[in-house]
Amino acid sequence: MRIFKFSIPIALLVAGISWYMLHKNFQEVPGTSRVWITIGAAILSGILAHFLFPKSEDKDH
């Protein structure tokens, strides 16, 4: 199942990086907005990763 191999780890990585960057560089942004931005970035990157990575790695097509 590729969702566990690619989509979820990429979403978690993007969430961590976005939270770090928002906390470090944009402290004037309210905390709740930072949380919503982080959640949106994680969901969007997970969806994109789900569709961009190959469906099956076992096939030789």
Residue pairs with C-beta under 8 A, 6 or more apart in sequence:
2 50
2 53
2 54
2 55
2 56
3 50
6 49
6 50
6 53
7 46
7 47
7 49
7 50
7 53
8 46
10 45
10 46
10 49
11 42
11 43
11 45
11 46
11 49
12 42
14 41
14 42
14 45
14 46
15 38
15 39
15 41
15 42
18 37
18 38
18 41
18 42
19 34
19 38
22 29
22 34
22 37
22 38
23 34
26 34
29 37
